[in-house]
Amino acid sequence: MEKIKVGILGATGSVGQRFVQLLDGHPWFEFGALFASERSAGKRYREVAKWVLPFEMPE
């Protein structure tokens, strides 16, 4: 089965981070795009997300 591409709005915020964590390695979904504020444009997710979850940030 082909995975469904999804986008996450507000990916650097705490709710967005939870979606990133839940979808990482999911058997049905894959990241199509991550969206955040303009100040995050062109930067890697790891550079702009101040990870707040008690889990390790996905690669």
N, CA, C and O atoms as a GROMACS GRO file, in nm:
protein
  236
    1MET      N    1   0.084  -0.119   0.000
    1MET     CA    2   0.000   0.000   0.000
    1MET      C    3   0.088   0.125   0.000
    1MET      O    4   0.186   0.133   0.075
    2GLU      N    5   0.054   0.221  -0.083
    2GLU     CA    6   0.128   0.346  -0.090
    2GLU      C    7   0.091   0.435   0.028
    2GLU      O    8  -0.026   0.448   0.063
    3LYS      N    9   0.192   0.496   0.089
    3LYS     CA   10   0.167   0.584   0.203
    3LYS      C   11   0.101   0.714   0.159
    3LYS      O   12   0.125   0.762   0.048
    4ILE      N   13   0.020   0.770   0.246
    4ILE     CA   14  -0.048   0.897   0.221
    4ILE      C   15   0.041   1.009   0.273
    4ILE      O   16   0.084   1.007   0.388
    5LYS      N   17   0.068   1.108   0.187
    5LYS     CA   18   0.150   1.222   0.228
    5LYS      C   19   0.064   1.320   0.306
    5LYS      O   20  -0.049   1.352   0.266
    6VAL      N   21   0.118   1.368   0.417
    6VAL     CA   22   0.046   1.464   0.501
    6VAL      C   23   0.133   1.587   0.526
    6VAL      O   24   0.256   1.579   0.520
    7GLY      N   25   0.069   1.699   0.553
    7GLY     CA   26   0.137   1.821   0.591
    7GLY      C   27   0.098   1.857   0.733
    7GLY      O   28  -0.014   1.829   0.776
    8ILE      N   29   0.188   1.919   0.806
    8ILE     CA   30   0.161   1.959   0.943
    8ILE      C   31   0.176   2.110   0.952
    8ILE      O   32   0.283   2.165   0.928
    9LEU      N   33   0.066   2.177   0.989
    9LEU     CA   34   0.069   2.322   1.009
    9LEU      C   35   0.114   2.350   1.152
    9LEU      O   36   0.071   2.282   1.246
   10GLY      N   37   0.199   2.449   1.169
   10GLY     CA   38   0.249   2.481   1.303
   10GLY      C   39   0.340   2.373   1.357
   10GLY      O   40   0.336   2.341   1.476
   11ALA      N   41   0.421   2.316   1.271
   11ALA     CA   42   0.502   2.199   1.305
   11ALA      C   43   0.603   2.222   1.417
   11ALA      O   44   0.644   2.126   1.482
   12THR      N   45   0.644   2.346   1.441
   12THR     CA   46   0.744   2.370   1.545
   12THR      C   47   0.683   2.393   1.683
   12THR      O   48   0.755   2.392   1.783
   13GLY      N   49   0.552   2.413   1.690
   13GLY     CA   50   0.485   2.432   1.818
   13GLY      C   51   0.463   2.299   1.889
   13GLY      O   52   0.491   2.194   1.832
   14SER      N   53   0.414   2.303   2.011
   14SER     CA   54   0.400   2.180   2.090
   14SER      C   55   0.300   2.081   2.029
   14SER      O   56   0.325   1.960   2.031
   15VAL      N   57   0.189   2.129   1.975
   15VAL     CA   58   0.091   2.038   1.912
   15VAL      C   59   0.148   1.983   1.782
   15VAL      O   60   0.134   1.864   1.754
   16GLY      N   61   0.212   2.069   1.704
   16GLY     CA   62   0.277   2.024   1.581
   16GLY      C   63   0.384   1.920   1.609
   16GLY      O   64   0.398   1.823   1.534
   17GLN      N   65   0.460   1.940   1.716
   17GLN     CA   66   0.563   1.843   1.753
   17GLN      C   67   0.501   1.708   1.786
   17GLN      O   68   0.558   1.603   1.754
   18ARG      N   69   0.386   1.710   1.850
   18ARG     CA   70   0.318   1.584   1.884
   18ARG      C   71   0.278   1.510   1.757
   18ARG      O   72   0.291   1.388   1.748
   19PHE      N   73   0.227   1.585   1.657
   19PHE     CA   74   0.193   1.522   1.530
   19PHE      C   75   0.318   1.465   1.462
   19PHE      O   76   0.313   1.355   1.408
   20VAL      N   77   0.428   1.538   1.466
   20VAL     CA   78   0.554   1.490   1.408
   20VAL      C   79   0.593   1.359   1.477
   20VAL      O   80   0.630   1.263   1.410
   21GLN      N   81   0.584   1.356   1.608
   21GLN     CA   82   0.622   1.237   1.684
   21GLN      C   83   0.530   1.119   1.652
   21GLN      O   84   0.577   1.007   1.636
   22LEU      N   85   0.399   1.144   1.642
   22LEU     CA   86   0.304   1.037   1.614
   22LEU      C   87   0.317   0.981   1.473
   22LEU      O   88   0.299   0.862   1.451
   23LEU      N   89   0.348   1.068   1.377
   23LEU     CA   90   0.355   1.024   1.238
   23LEU      C   91   0.490   0.967   1.198
   23LEU      O   92   0.500   0.901   1.094
   24ASP      N   93   0.593   0.990   1.276
   24ASP     CA   94   0.725   0.938   1.245
   24ASP      C   95   0.722   0.785   1.244
   24ASP      O   96   0.692   0.723   1.346
   25GLY      N   97   0.751   0.726   1.132
   25GLY     CA   98   0.752   0.580   1.120
   25GLY      C   99   0.614   0.517   1.110
   25GLY      O  100   0.602   0.395   1.120
   26HIS      N  101   0.509   0.598   1.091
   26HIS     CA  102   0.373   0.544   1.081
   26HIS      C  103   0.361   0.460   0.954
   26HIS      O  104   0.414   0.498   0.850
   27PRO      N  105   0.292   0.346   0.960
   27PRO     CA  106   0.283   0.259   0.843
   27PRO      C  107   0.194   0.313   0.730
   27PRO      O  108   0.206   0.266   0.617
   28TRP      N  109   0.106   0.408   0.756
   28TRP     CA  110   0.013   0.456   0.653
   28TRP      C  111   0.045   0.595   0.601
   28TRP      O  112   0.004   0.631   0.491
   29PHE      N  113   0.118   0.675   0.680
   29PHE     CA  114   0.140   0.816   0.645
   29PHE      C  115   0.288   0.848   0.637
   29PHE      O  116   0.372   0.784   0.701
   30GLU      N  117   0.320   0.950   0.556
   30GLU     CA  118   0.455   1.004   0.550
   30GLU      C  119   0.446   1.156   0.539
   30GLU      O  120   0.345   1.210   0.496
   31PHE      N  121   0.553   1.224   0.578
   31PHE     CA  122   0.554   1.370   0.574
   31PHE      C  123   0.563   1.416   0.429
   31PHE      O  124   0.652   1.375   0.354
   32GLY      N  125   0.469   1.502   0.392
   32GLY     CA  126   0.477   1.568   0.262
   32GLY      C  127   0.538   1.705   0.279
   32GLY      O  128   0.619   1.749   0.197
   33ALA      N  129   0.500   1.773   0.388
   33ALA     CA  130   0.552   1.907   0.416
   33ALA      C  131   0.528   1.941   0.562
   33ALA      O  132   0.432   1.895   0.624
   34LEU      N  133   0.617   2.024   0.615
   34LEU     CA  134   0.601   2.079   0.749
   34LEU      C  135   0.593   2.230   0.733
   34LEU      O  136   0.674   2.290   0.663
   35PHE      N  137   0.496   2.292   0.798
   35PHE     CA  138   0.476   2.436   0.786
   35PHE      C  139   0.495   2.502   0.922
   35PHE      O  140   0.452   2.450   1.026
   36ALA      N  141   0.560   2.619   0.919
   36ALA     CA  142   0.582   2.697   1.042
   36ALA      C  143   0.581   2.845   1.004
   36ALA      O  144   0.542   2.880   0.893
   37SER      N  145   0.622   2.930   1.095
   37SER     CA  146   0.622   3.074   1.070
   37SER      C  147   0.729   3.114   0.968
   37SER      O  148   0.818   3.035   0.936
   38GLU      N  149   0.719   3.236   0.919
   38GLU     CA  150   0.815   3.288   0.821
   38GLU      C  151   0.957   3.287   0.874
   38GLU      O  152   1.051   3.264   0.797
   39ARG      N  153   0.976   3.311   1.001
   39ARG     CA  154   1.112   3.315   1.055
   39ARG      C  155   1.180   3.178   1.052
   39ARG      O  156   1.302   3.169   1.070
   40SER      N  157   1.104   3.074   1.030
   40SER     CA  158   1.161   2.939   1.020
   40SER      C  159   1.189   2.898   0.876
   40SER      O  160   1.247   2.792   0.852
   41ALA      N  161   1.148   2.979   0.781
   41ALA     CA  162   1.160   2.945   0.638
   41ALA      C  163   1.304   2.918   0.599
   41ALA      O  164   1.396   2.992   0.634
   42GLY      N  165   1.323   2.810   0.526
   42GLY     CA  166   1.454   2.774   0.474
   42GLY      C  167   1.548   2.709   0.573
   42GLY      O  168   1.662   2.678   0.539
   43LYS      N  169   1.502   2.687   0.695
   43LYS     CA  170   1.587   2.626   0.798
   43LYS      C  171   1.544   2.481   0.821
   43LYS      O  172   1.431   2.443   0.792
   44ARG      N  173   1.635   2.403   0.872
   44ARG     CA  174   1.604   2.264   0.906
   44ARG      C  175   1.515   2.261   1.031
   44ARG      O  176   1.525   2.346   1.119
   45TYR      N  177   1.430   2.160   1.036
   45TYR     CA  178   1.336   2.145   1.148
   45TYR      C  179   1.410   2.144   1.281
   45TYR      O  180   1.367   2.209   1.376
   46ARG      N  181   1.520   2.073   1.288
   46ARG     CA  182   1.598   2.061   1.412
   46ARG      C  183   1.651   2.196   1.459
   46ARG      O  184   1.668   2.216   1.580
   47GLU      N  185   1.676   2.288   1.367
   47GLU     CA  186   1.728   2.420   1.401
   47GLU      C  187   1.622   2.510   1.465
   47GLU      O  188   1.654   2.593   1.549
   48VAL      N  189   1.496   2.494   1.424
   48VAL     CA  190   1.392   2.588   1.466
   48VAL      C  191   1.296   2.534   1.571
   48VAL      O  192   1.232   2.613   1.641
   49ALA      N  193   1.285   2.404   1.583
   49ALA     CA  194   1.192   2.346   1.681
   49ALA      C  195   1.259   2.339   1.818
   49ALA      O  196   1.362   2.274   1.835
   50LYS      N  197   1.200   2.406   1.914
   50LYS     CA  198   1.247   2.394   2.053
   50LYS      C  199   1.168   2.278   2.114
   50LYS      O  200   1.060   2.297   2.170
   51TRP      N  201   1.222   2.159   2.100
   51TRP     CA  202   1.151   2.035   2.133
   51TRP      C  203   1.109   2.034   2.279
   51TRP      O  204   1.192   2.049   2.368
   52VAL      N  205   0.978   2.016   2.304
   52VAL     CA  206   0.925   2.020   2.440
   52VAL      C  207   0.871   1.886   2.488
   52VAL      O  208   0.837   1.871   2.605
   53LEU      N  209   0.865   1.789   2.399
   53LEU     CA  210   0.809   1.659   2.438
   53LEU      C  211   0.911   1.576   2.515
   53LEU      O  212   1.031   1.595   2.499
   54PRO      N  213   0.863   1.483   2.599
   54PRO     CA  214   0.955   1.401   2.677
   54PRO      C  215   1.015   1.286   2.596
   54PRO      O  216   1.078   1.197   2.653
   55PHE      N  217   0.996   1.289   2.464
   55PHE     CA  218   1.052   1.187   2.375
   55PHE      C  219   1.163   1.251   2.293
   55PHE      O  220   1.168   1.373   2.280
   56GLU      N  221   1.251   1.169   2.239
   56GLU     CA  222   1.358   1.220   2.154
   56GLU      C  223   1.299   1.271   2.022
   56GLU      O  224   1.204   1.214   1.970
   57MET      N  225   1.356   1.378   1.970
   57MET     CA  226   1.309   1.434   1.842
   57MET      C  227   1.338   1.334   1.730
   57MET      O  228   1.450   1.283   1.719
   58PRO      N  229   1.237   1.305   1.646
   58PRO     CA  230   1.260   1.214   1.533
   58PRO      C  231   1.365   1.271   1.437
   58PRO      O  232   1.385   1.392   1.430
   59GLU      N  233   1.429   1.184   1.364
   59GLU     CA  234   1.529   1.228   1.264
   59GLU      C  235   1.465   1.288   1.143
   59GLU      O  236   1.535   1.329   1.051
   0.00000   0.00000   0.00000
